[in-house]
Amino acid sequence: MVLQYLFPALLGFVFVMVAAYAGTLRALDVFHDPDRESIFLPDDHEPPHQR
């Protein structure tokens, strides 16, 4: 009886953890590759434009 709730929860948890791991690897790949654009490392060193 408990397995009918525990098994789907475990599958969901594993799915989310694998997706988070894959996203982290992708972000680190872009972060360390000088030829790719990274949202983490903007190249503009100027202050933002004020209105």
GURO-808554 format. One record per residue (C-alpha): residue in three letters; x, y negated, z. Coordinates in steps of 0.1 Angstrom, whole numbers, plus 2048, in hexadecimal, padded with zeros to 3 digits. Layout:
N
> residuo  X  Y  Z
> ALA  X  Y  Z
...
***
This chain:
51
> residuo  X  Y  Z
> MET  800  800  800
> VAL  81C  7E8  808
> LEU  82F  7F1  7E8
> GLN  813  7E4  7D3
> TYR  81B  7C1  7E0
> LEU  840  7C5  7E6
> PHE  84A  7D2  7C4
> PRO  83B  7B5  7AF
> ALA  849  79C  7C7
> LEU  86C  7AD  7C4
> LEU  869  7AD  79E
> GLY  860  788  79E
> PHE  87C  77F  7B6
> VAL  896  793  7A0
> PHE  889  781  781
> VAL  88D  75F  790
> MET  8AF  767  79D
> VAL  8BB  774  77B
> ALA  8AD  754  76A
> ALA  8BE  73E  784
> TYR  8DF  751  77F
> ALA  8DD  74E  759
> GLY  8D5  729  75B
> THR  8F2  723  772
> LEU  90A  735  75A
> ARG  8FC  720  73D
> ALA  901  700  751
> LEU  924  709  75A
> ASP  92C  713  736
> VAL  921  6F1  72A
> PHE  932  6DF  747
> HIS  954  6EE  73F
> ASP  953  6EC  719
> PRO  961  6CB  70C
> ASP  950  6CF  6EA
> ARG  92C  6D1  6F7
> GLU  916  6B5  704
> SER  90F  6B9  728
> ILE  8F3  6A8  73B
> PHE  909  6AB  75A
> LEU  926  697  74D
> PRO  91A  678  73A
> ASP  937  666  727
> ASP  92B  643  72C
> HIS  93D  631  748
> GLU  92A  611  745
> PRO  910  607  75E
> PRO  8EC  60D  753
> HIS  8DB  5F1  740
> GLN  8C5  5DB  755
> ARG  8A5  5CC  748
***
